């Protein structure tokens, strides 16, 4: 239930700009008991904001989260005006007008002549310099950034941005306000993008460049990041939601500040903006929508045909899985649960038996949680035959290697598979970062070799990156796509280059988070909180790095840097130092954070 704010000094708050963000902020403030003055030069925007608040509070009444009188009180606290003069009695003014210096500076200059000397002026910018905006004010000490995230009523994060000119009492007042609103304030310094957008927009830019290069389809890029990283939206769909033009503006500001090529806006962002294809608000961006402002995606010329790709694959009934670790056991379980006969080969019979026993325990947990019957678990386990050598792969239709991420080890294994496996067998590697062609070339049949990158834990994660080389046969590609569907996984196609889709987008983002800490811009806790609360990420970057393993992360970043030769991809020295010190994350008890030993 909504209740009045506990912060007494900021009772009356003006919101300048009643677009989507301004309307959302006004709703949050009115629900918390503040008198809210909504200001917009557009009468239509003011009417839409009033209607949006009425609709949102009506939904709350219908869900019994508000009473009718409480709703009436909230609506009465929100008044709209067409002139900045209405802000004269405000204790705090939050501007959320479009992202241009000229417009925002004009608003601040005009407010100086209208509001009281002690009124705090906040900009909602997510890209422009708060210091530069403050410098235009007669009282720069009262100007700061107050960056809400969209949709403001739902998103918990608020970045409180101080310039070198901002007075501490102003920061304290808005920080207390944010907490009273039920938000999580994070204190950050003044640089384009701040924490959350500073990390998010670099990632979105790389996704746009990946699509522009025709490396992968928009659907596959978005599915890969949703299913591989647990993100609420794919990057291209998110760019359409944010606005392609807005994203370009943010990136231009970030690039002007950092000079990092990863922040230089991908040309496609400019092309779409110039064409007016700015995303959902225009009805078309990376995707096409039912109408301007609609969230419903409709088919267009780029939509993949129904029924997937043409071409039939090879018949597969028996699968060989090479390896005895967590990944190999998980993949073997996935195939066996889907009805395939599985040969699980390790370096010794004992290791193979231990891997099968691990699968038995995994199936037992699924039975205990009610996800599987005892009979189905027993049948799954019965389909798996452990073996102490690759000789057992003589009759398999598909061989999947899941051994150490070491090129020499994988090449040795593929040379052995080439001798053992029957003609026509498909040979797949689960590498997450090594070139598939490098293992294909050690065989006499590179046309039969393909990448099949499962994600950990394989039984739970839905994504498989299907990586074809320049030599992979069409029917081999079709075979693996068909099998992914049979084992209830979502295949995405990508070419044979470092990182494929997920790691190529994920690890530069993680590396940039480490650089933020290295530069003392923000703390581990604030960065993790910002990405979880502001970006909807299931884990913050430092939580994720410690889970993945700092050594594994460093190895992937080195591969990406070697392949693309971009200075922005060079691994952070802090990450290298932690790995050198043996601080590898949860598995060693210490990484970016310390963990209790089990």
Phi, psi and omega per residue, in radians:
X1 nan 2.426 3.140
X2 -1.238 2.534 3.123
X3 -2.486 2.734 -3.108
X4 -1.071 2.644 3.100
X5 -1.105 2.550 3.129
X6 -1.578 -0.026 -3.124
X7 -1.683 2.001 -2.955
X8 -1.388 -0.381 -2.946
X9 -1.474 -0.297 -3.110
X10 -2.032 1.180 -3.055
X11 -1.373 -0.808 -3.085
X12 -1.843 2.157 -3.056
X13 -2.241 2.262 3.090
X14 -1.718 2.403 3.062
X15 -2.036 2.033 -3.094
X16 -1.757 1.990 -3.075
X17 1.864 1.868 -3.049
X18 -1.934 0.834 2.961
X19 -1.376 -2.781 -3.104
X20 -1.030 -0.810 -3.098
X21 -1.223 -0.803 -3.140
X22 -1.068 -0.700 3.110
X23 -1.111 -0.725 3.124
X24 -1.128 -0.747 3.120
X25 -1.120 -0.734 3.118
X26 -1.042 -0.716 3.115
X27 -1.083 -0.801 3.138
X28 -1.014 -0.798 -3.088
X29 -1.188 -0.764 -3.124
X30 -1.140 -0.699 3.117
X31 -1.115 -0.534 -3.100
X32 -1.488 0.057 3.042
X33 1.768 0.080 -3.128
X34 -1.489 2.603 2.933
X35 -1.361 2.138 -3.038
X36 -2.032 2.186 3.097
X37 -1.838 1.896 3.119
X38 -1.605 2.243 -3.081
X39 -2.201 2.209 3.065
X40 -2.689 2.421 -3.141
X41 -1.189 -0.340 -3.131
X42 -1.635 2.085 3.075
X43 -1.105 -0.633 -3.140
X44 -1.102 -0.718 3.127
X45 -1.117 -0.706 3.115
X46 -1.108 -0.730 3.122
X47 -1.126 -0.720 3.137
X48 -1.113 -0.692 3.141
X49 -1.126 -0.751 3.114
X50 -1.107 -0.753 3.130
X51 -1.144 -0.659 -3.140
X52 -1.135 -0.723 3.108
X53 -1.143 -0.708 3.113
X54 -1.086 -0.744 -3.121
X55 -1.193 -0.733 -3.118
X56 -1.137 -0.722 -3.136
X57 -1.271 -0.547 3.071
X58 -1.110 -0.694 3.084
X59 -1.099 -0.671 3.123
X60 -1.126 -0.665 3.090
X61 -1.143 -0.774 -3.126
X62 -1.076 -0.558 3.135
X63 -1.586 0.120 3.100
X64 1.094 0.543 3.045
X65 -1.666 -0.233 3.125
X66 -2.420 2.607 2.967
X67 -1.587 2.870 -3.126
X68 -1.075 -0.693 -3.130
X69 -1.188 -0.692 3.101
X70 -1.078 -0.702 3.116
X71 -1.096 -0.769 3.137
X72 -1.074 -0.667 3.125
X73 -1.142 -0.742 3.133
X74 -1.078 -0.826 -3.115
X75 -1.096 -0.614 -3.139
X76 -1.215 -0.433 -3.111
X77 -1.408 -0.149 -3.115
X78 -1.895 2.011 3.099
X79 -2.138 2.511 -3.111
X80 -2.020 2.597 -3.109
X81 -2.491 2.832 -3.132
X82 -1.853 0.090 -3.043
X83 -2.375 2.480 -3.141
X84 -1.074 -0.356 -3.137
X85 -1.020 -0.393 -3.139
X86 -1.147 -0.276 -3.112
X87 -1.481 0.093 -3.006
X88 -0.954 -0.668 -3.081
X89 -1.743 0.166 -3.098
X90 -1.255 2.506 3.042
X91 -1.492 -0.430 3.139
X92 -2.555 2.373 3.032
X93 -2.061 2.232 3.085
X94 -1.983 2.015 3.107
X95 -1.669 2.341 3.067
X96 -2.363 0.860 3.087
X97 -1.447 2.953 -3.104
X98 -0.918 2.681 -2.999
X99 -1.342 1.261 2.981
X100 -2.365 2.464 3.113
X101 -1.040 -0.771 -3.053
X102 -0.992 -0.849 -3.094
X103 -1.194 -0.801 -3.110
X104 -1.150 -0.709 3.129
X105 -1.124 -0.650 3.102
X106 -1.119 -0.707 3.108
X107 -1.065 -0.784 -3.120
X108 -1.162 -0.686 3.121
X109 -1.103 -0.759 -3.129
X110 -1.179 -0.668 -3.141
X111 -1.119 -0.600 3.124
X112 -0.948 -0.614 -3.092
X113 -1.504 -0.099 -3.024
X114 -1.939 -0.823 -2.977
X115 -1.501 2.916 3.090
X116 -1.183 2.746 3.134
X117 -1.071 -0.468 -3.095
X118 -1.625 0.030 3.120
X119 -1.229 2.334 3.113
X120 -1.491 2.363 3.103
X121 -1.938 2.129 -3.109
X122 -2.091 2.412 3.032
X123 -1.794 2.433 3.107
X124 -1.603 0.228 -3.091
X125 -0.992 2.580 3.014
X126 -2.032 0.110 -3.071
X127 -2.458 -0.503 -3.016
X128 -1.552 2.797 -3.095
X129 -1.285 2.097 3.083
X130 -1.153 -0.632 3.130
X131 -1.073 -0.772 -3.138
X132 -1.132 -0.668 3.099
X133 -1.197 -0.719 -3.132
X134 -1.117 -0.609 -3.095
X135 -1.105 -0.376 3.122
X136 -1.406 -0.242 -3.080
X137 -1.548 2.630 3.053
X138 -1.247 -0.344 3.141
X139 -2.238 1.243 -3.072
X140 -1.065 -0.367 -3.111
X141 -1.190 -0.312 -3.111
X142 -1.766 0.092 -3.113
X143 -1.744 2.323 3.095
X144 -2.631 3.107 3.090
X145 -1.804 2.433 3.085
X146 -2.360 1.594 -2.966
X147 -1.722 1.780 3.020
X148 -1.435 2.855 3.114
X149 -2.019 2.657 -3.033
X150 -1.635 2.310 -0.029
X151 -1.408 2.290 -3.026
X152 -1.002 -0.670 3.139
X153 -1.125 -0.498 -3.063
X154 -1.671 -0.619 -3.011
X155 -1.404 2.316 -3.019
X156 -1.465 -0.420 -3.008
X157 -1.384 2.406 2.916
X158 -2.335 2.127 3.080
X159 -1.574 2.145 3.108
X160 -1.741 1.968 -2.955
X161 -1.886 2.067 3.114
X162 -1.761 2.439 2.945
X163 -1.672 3.074 3.103
X164 -1.180 -0.229 -3.096
X165 -1.719 -0.218 -3.014
X166 -1.235 2.337 3.113
X167 -1.374 2.349 -3.134
X168 -0.920 -0.692 3.138
X169 -1.033 -0.590 3.113
X170 -1.152 -0.744 3.111
X171 -1.091 -0.782 -3.134
X172 -1.069 -0.705 -3.100
X173 -1.141 -0.805 -3.101
X174 -1.314 -0.504 3.070
X175 -1.131 -0.763 3.098
X176 -1.115 -0.675 3.098
X177 -1.061 -0.828 -3.118
X178 -1.016 -0.760 3.125
X179 -1.117 -0.715 3.136
X180 -1.132 -0.459 3.093
X181 -1.401 -0.029 -3.103
X182 1.446 0.310 3.133
X183 -1.713 2.935 3.081
X184 -1.905 1.761 -3.139
X185 -1.370 2.399 3.065
X186 -2.124 2.155 -3.116
X187 -1.456 2.188 -3.131
X188 -2.383 2.792 3.075
X189 -1.498 3.048 -3.025
X190 -1.579 1.711 2.940
X191 -2.599 2.605 -3.017
X192 -0.936 2.310 3.120
X193 1.556 -0.351 -3.106
X194 0.926 -2.416 -3.107
X195 -1.542 -1.114 -2.976
X196 -1.090 -0.930 -3.125
X197 -1.230 -0.505 3.085
X198 -1.041 -0.608 3.089
X199 -1.542 -0.698 -3.049
X200 -1.161 -0.780 -3.003
X201 -1.267 -0.508 3.027
X202 -1.082 -0.737 3.104
X203 -1.131 -0.776 3.129
X204 -1.096 -0.682 3.137
X205 -1.103 -0.734 3.126
X206 -1.155 -0.618 3.095
X207 -1.147 -0.719 3.111
X208 -1.098 -0.732 3.122
X209 -1.146 -0.661 3.113
X210 -1.079 -0.753 3.119
X211 -1.176 -0.747 -3.115
X212 -1.058 -0.600 -3.128
X213 -1.361 -0.008 -3.123
X214 1.090 0.462 3.095
X215 -1.216 -0.663 3.125
X216 -2.636 2.760 -3.140
X217 -1.285 2.808 3.124
X218 -1.084 -0.678 -3.141
X219 -1.134 -0.712 -3.121
X220 -1.244 -0.674 3.094
X221 -1.076 -0.823 -3.110
X222 -1.172 -0.750 3.125
X223 -1.112 -0.688 -3.122
X224 -1.045 -0.766 -3.084
X225 -1.356 -0.521 3.070
X226 -1.246 -0.846 -3.049
X227 -1.442 -0.541 -3.113
X228 -1.469 -0.463 -3.080
X229 -2.117 -0.054 3.130
X230 1.248 0.448 -3.118
X231 -1.403 2.590 -3.109
X232 -1.194 -0.465 3.119
X233 -2.475 2.652 3.006
X234 -1.297 2.799 -3.035
X235 -1.134 -0.632 -3.095
X236 -1.325 -0.646 3.035
X237 -1.121 -0.653 3.134
X238 -1.182 -0.687 3.077
X239 -1.046 -0.703 3.097
X240 -1.128 -0.637 3.129
X241 -1.213 -0.798 -3.136
X242 -1.147 -0.673 -3.013
X243 1.948 2.087 -3.105
X244 -1.074 -0.657 3.129
X245 -1.171 -0.695 3.102
X246 -1.100 -0.784 3.140
X247 -1.052 -0.719 3.128
X248 -1.102 -0.729 3.115
X249 -1.072 -0.794 3.132
X250 -1.058 -0.810 -3.108
X251 -1.153 -0.663 3.089
X252 -1.030 -0.765 3.140
X253 -1.151 -0.716 3.134
X254 -1.135 -0.740 -3.116
X255 -1.174 -0.674 3.117
X256 -1.073 -0.564 -3.119
X257 -1.465 -0.753 -2.982
X258 -1.656 -0.530 -3.038
X259 1.211 0.129 -3.119
X260 -1.389 2.167 -3.092
X261 -1.049 -0.435 3.120
X262 -1.161 -0.321 3.112
X263 -1.683 -0.143 3.112
X264 -1.186 2.084 -3.016
X265 -0.958 2.308 3.071
X266 -1.011 2.381 -3.095
X267 -0.893 -0.602 -3.104
X268 -1.057 -0.514 3.110
X269 -1.136 -0.691 3.087
X270 -1.203 -0.737 -3.117
X271 -1.095 -0.788 3.129
X272 -1.127 -0.726 -3.139
X273 -1.091 -0.811 -3.124
X274 -1.109 -0.523 3.138
X275 -1.466 -0.052 -3.122
X276 1.386 0.180 -3.131
X277 -1.635 1.302 -2.943
X278 -1.690 0.185 3.073
X279 1.996 -2.656 -3.062
X280 -0.980 -0.709 -3.070
X281 -1.103 -0.450 3.140
X282 -1.717 -0.148 -3.096
X283 1.549 -0.096 3.113
X284 -2.812 2.407 3.063
X285 -2.645 -2.024 2.999
X286 -1.211 -0.573 3.062
X287 -1.983 2.968 3.052
X288 -1.904 2.410 -3.059
X289 -2.027 2.806 -3.077
X290 -0.975 -0.682 3.127
X291 -2.824 2.912 3.068
X292 -1.041 2.245 -3.125
X293 1.552 -0.138 -3.136
X294 -1.436 2.641 3.054
X295 -1.753 -0.018 -3.076
X296 -1.492 2.036 3.130
X297 -1.391 2.368 3.074
X298 -2.072 2.823 -3.118
X299 -1.141 2.573 3.010
X300 -2.530 -2.957 -3.067
X301 -1.107 -0.379 -3.112
X302 -1.594 -0.098 -3.079
X303 -1.224 2.266 3.131
X304 -1.065 2.563 3.140
X305 -1.149 2.630 3.068
X306 -1.101 2.556 3.124
X307 1.486 0.074 3.055
X308 1.317 -2.750 -3.067
X309 -1.419 2.636 3.101
X310 -1.314 2.810 3.082
X311 1.853 2.429 -3.129
X312 -1.709 2.605 3.113
X313 -1.661 -3.058 3.109
X314 -1.547 2.620 3.123
X315 -1.199 2.377 3.126
X316 -2.334 2.138 3.051
X317 -2.203 -0.470 -3.120
X318 -2.085 2.283 -3.084
X319 -2.117 2.341 3.025
X320 -1.814 2.330 3.079
X321 -2.093 2.143 -3.104
X322 -1.783 2.145 -3.137
X323 2.375 2.871 -3.109
X324 -2.354 0.106 -3.129
X325 -1.487 -2.965 -3.103
X326 -1.036 -0.741 -3.095
X327 -1.163 -0.807 -3.135
X328 -1.084 -0.792 3.127
X329 -1.060 -0.752 -3.134
X330 -1.110 -0.740 -3.141
X331 -1.164 -0.737 3.096
X332 -1.040 -0.729 3.111
X333 -1.087 -0.739 -3.136
X334 -1.023 -0.823 -3.125
X335 -1.178 -0.763 -3.111
X336 -1.127 -0.702 3.126
X337 -1.122 -0.417 -3.138
X338 -1.640 0.163 3.018
X339 1.700 0.017 3.125
X340 -1.403 2.550 2.966
X341 -1.369 2.248 -3.011
X342 -2.124 2.318 2.977
X343 -1.875 2.094 -3.109
X344 -1.870 1.864 -3.043
X345 -1.862 2.349 3.089
X346 -2.256 -3.084 -3.094
X347 -1.261 -0.271 3.079
X348 -2.623 2.765 3.118
X349 -1.059 -0.631 -3.114
X350 -1.127 -0.755 3.119
X351 -1.135 -0.671 3.126
X352 -1.140 -0.737 3.111
X353 -1.123 -0.687 3.124
X354 -1.138 -0.668 3.107
X355 -1.143 -0.696 3.100
X356 -1.155 -0.670 3.107
X357 -1.091 -0.665 3.100
X358 -1.104 -0.679 3.089
X359 -1.119 -0.701 3.102
X360 -1.019 -0.731 3.115
X361 -1.159 -0.700 3.119
X362 -1.087 -0.768 3.111
X363 -1.136 -0.642 3.105
X364 -1.075 -0.694 3.103
X365 -1.139 -0.667 3.117
X366 -1.136 -0.658 3.097
X367 -1.141 -0.771 -3.117
X368 -1.093 -0.532 3.139
X369 -1.554 0.031 3.108
X370 1.369 0.240 -3.116
X371 -1.546 -0.208 -3.042
X372 -2.622 2.516 3.065
X373 -1.460 2.764 3.107
X374 -1.068 -0.637 -3.136
X375 -1.134 -0.780 3.133
X376 -1.123 -0.661 3.114
X377 -1.118 -0.752 -3.141
X378 -1.129 -0.720 3.141
X379 -1.143 -0.696 3.111
X380 -1.061 -0.847 -3.108
X381 -1.115 -0.601 -3.119
X382 -1.187 -0.388 -3.136
X383 -1.397 -0.137 -3.078
X384 -1.785 2.150 3.100
X385 -1.938 2.014 3.109
X386 -1.326 2.579 3.140
X387 -2.514 2.583 -3.101
X388 -1.619 0.031 3.096
X389 -2.723 2.872 -3.130
X390 -1.264 -0.162 3.118
X391 -1.009 -0.446 -3.123
X392 -1.222 -0.137 -3.133
X393 -1.543 0.180 -3.021
X394 -0.997 -0.590 -3.067
X395 -1.974 0.163 -3.117
X396 -1.273 2.623 3.109
X397 -1.563 -0.429 3.133
X398 -2.453 2.221 3.073
X399 -1.971 2.196 -3.115
X400 -2.064 2.093 3.100
X401 -1.628 2.422 3.084
X402 -2.453 1.026 -3.135
X403 -1.813 -2.976 -3.045
X404 -1.012 2.575 -3.119
X405 -1.389 1.179 -3.097
X406 -2.372 2.100 -3.017
X407 -1.029 -0.748 -3.119
X408 -1.092 -0.719 3.130
X409 -1.110 -0.783 -3.117
X410 -1.176 -0.682 3.129
X411 -1.119 -0.702 3.103
X412 -1.092 -0.720 -3.132
X413 -1.169 -0.733 -3.133
X414 -1.193 -0.580 3.053
X415 -1.088 -0.655 3.099
X416 -1.222 -0.733 3.116
X417 -1.055 -0.664 -3.134
X418 -1.024 -0.640 -3.125
X419 -1.388 -0.581 -2.996
X420 -1.545 -0.763 -2.983
X421 -1.284 2.590 -3.115
X422 -1.222 2.758 3.072
X423 -1.031 2.416 3.122
X424 1.596 -0.188 3.095
X425 -1.200 2.482 3.089
X426 -1.538 2.294 -3.116
X427 -1.941 2.079 -3.053
X428 -2.115 2.445 3.044
X429 -1.917 2.493 3.125
X430 -1.709 0.306 -3.128
X431 -0.909 2.545 3.109
X432 -1.826 -0.160 -3.069
X433 -2.632 -0.259 -3.088
X434 -1.481 2.694 3.141
X435 -1.219 2.182 -3.136
X436 -1.122 -0.632 -3.117
X437 -1.074 -0.500 -3.122
X438 -1.196 -0.510 3.059
X439 -1.520 -0.544 3.124
X440 -1.100 -0.649 -3.029
X441 -1.259 -0.263 3.096
X442 -1.453 -0.082 3.105
X443 -1.758 2.936 3.071
X444 -1.580 0.050 -3.085
X445 -2.411 1.075 -3.096
X446 -1.052 -0.370 3.107
X447 -1.168 -0.329 -3.121
X448 -1.653 0.026 -3.047
X449 -1.785 2.428 -3.092
X450 -2.634 2.769 3.034
X451 -1.615 2.435 3.127
X452 -2.424 1.427 -2.988
X453 -1.529 1.756 3.027
X454 -1.392 2.801 3.104
X455 -1.976 2.655 -3.015
X456 -1.657 2.321 -0.034
X457 -1.402 2.291 -3.023
X458 -0.993 -0.685 3.138
X459 -1.117 -0.485 -3.066
X460 -1.680 -0.622 -3.024
X461 -1.402 2.296 -3.007
X462 -1.481 -0.296 -2.994
X463 -1.518 2.444 2.897
X464 -2.342 2.139 3.044
X465 -1.480 2.107 -3.130
X466 -1.723 1.979 -2.962
X467 -1.978 1.864 3.115
X468 -1.722 2.482 3.086
X469 -1.587 3.118 3.100
X470 -1.190 -0.228 -3.114
X471 -1.857 -0.152 -3.084
X472 -1.118 2.290 3.139
X473 -1.241 2.598 -3.134
X474 -1.039 -0.709 -3.086
X475 -1.271 -0.413 3.045
X476 -1.211 -0.774 3.090
X477 -1.051 -0.803 3.141
X478 -1.094 -0.671 3.125
X479 -1.026 -0.852 -3.070
X480 -1.188 -0.680 3.085
X481 -1.086 -0.753 3.122
X482 -1.086 -0.731 -3.107
X483 -1.169 -0.693 3.102
X484 -0.971 -0.763 3.137
X485 -1.146 -0.702 -3.140
X486 -1.113 -0.570 3.132
X487 -1.651 0.283 3.047
X488 1.076 0.723 3.024
X489 -1.964 2.830 3.126
X490 -1.820 1.915 3.138
X491 -1.455 2.433 2.973
X492 -2.184 2.407 -3.104
X493 -1.535 2.388 3.011
X494 -2.636 2.762 -3.139
X495 -1.428 2.989 -3.050
X496 -1.518 1.369 3.042
X497 -2.449 2.789 -2.975
X498 -0.909 2.302 3.042
X499 1.480 -0.254 -3.077
X500 0.900 -2.254 3.117
X501 -1.642 -1.045 -2.949
X502 -1.092 -0.962 -3.074
X503 -1.180 -0.530 3.123
X504 -1.168 -0.475 3.102
X505 -1.678 -0.585 -3.054
X506 -1.296 -0.812 -2.956
X507 -1.299 -0.559 2.986
X508 -1.083 -0.634 3.071
X509 -1.092 -0.790 3.116
X510 -1.114 -0.723 3.138
X511 -1.094 -0.695 3.129
X512 -1.176 -0.562 3.077
X513 -1.126 -0.714 3.119
X514 -1.117 -0.697 3.126
X515 -1.094 -0.610 3.100
X516 -1.062 -0.723 3.127
X517 -1.226 -0.729 -3.136
X518 -1.027 -0.616 -3.130
X519 -1.543 0.089 3.134
X520 1.035 0.535 3.139
X521 -1.384 -0.666 -3.127
X522 -2.681 2.811 -3.115
X523 -1.503 2.857 3.065
X524 -0.935 -0.852 -3.061
X525 -1.118 -0.717 -3.132
X526 -1.189 -0.670 3.137
X527 -1.194 -0.780 3.109
X528 -1.069 -0.763 3.138
X529 -1.108 -0.731 -3.113
X530 -1.060 -0.750 -3.078
X531 -1.339 -0.529 3.091
X532 -1.326 -0.773 -3.059
X533 -1.491 -0.558 -3.090
X534 -1.687 -0.466 -3.098
X535 -1.938 -0.112 -3.140
X536 1.272 0.348 3.140
X537 -1.301 2.435 3.133
X538 -1.165 -0.470 3.100
X539 -2.408 2.585 3.012
X540 -1.258 2.824 -3.073
X541 -1.051 -0.604 -3.100
X542 -1.392 -0.568 2.991
X543 -1.053 -0.798 -3.089
X544 -1.159 -0.754 3.122
X545 -1.033 -0.731 -3.137
X546 -1.195 -0.529 3.096
X547 -1.315 -0.807 -3.127
X548 -1.118 -0.662 -3.046
X549 1.886 2.179 -3.079
X550 -1.169 -0.550 3.104
X551 -1.188 -0.732 3.106
X552 -1.119 -0.763 -3.135
X553 -1.085 -0.773 3.137
X554 -1.089 -0.724 -3.136
X555 -1.076 -0.760 3.141
X556 -1.147 -0.730 -3.141
X557 -1.125 -0.637 3.094
X558 -1.133 -0.701 3.112
X559 -1.113 -0.765 3.124
X560 -1.098 -0.754 -3.130
X561 -1.137 -0.700 3.140
X562 -1.155 -0.672 -3.087
X563 -1.274 -0.818 -2.998
X564 -1.694 -0.245 3.060
X565 0.976 0.474 3.125
X566 -1.605 2.203 -3.130
X567 -0.979 -0.540 3.139
X568 -1.157 -0.282 -3.135
X569 -1.639 -0.047 3.124
X570 -1.062 2.264 -3.117
X571 -1.001 2.475 3.110
X572 -1.066 2.354 3.075
X573 -0.989 -0.590 3.122
X574 -1.072 -0.716 3.105
X575 -1.124 -0.741 3.129
X576 -1.111 -0.695 -3.137
X577 -1.143 -0.732 3.134
X578 -1.118 -0.719 3.113
X579 -1.133 -0.748 3.128
X580 -1.075 -0.537 -3.142
X581 -1.471 -0.005 3.135
X582 1.413 0.205 3.104
X583 -1.581 1.577 -2.956
X584 -1.805 0.060 3.141
X585 1.996 -2.698 -3.065
X586 -1.013 -0.618 -3.046
X587 -1.168 -0.371 3.097
X588 -1.919 0.010 3.128
X589 1.544 -0.147 3.108
X590 -2.695 2.325 3.036
X591 -2.473 -1.986 2.986
X592 -1.296 -0.462 3.049
X593 -2.194 2.934 3.086
X594 -1.747 2.555 -3.092
X595 -2.254 2.581 3.111
X596 -1.211 2.338 3.099
X597 -1.251 2.434 3.112
X598 -1.599 nan nan
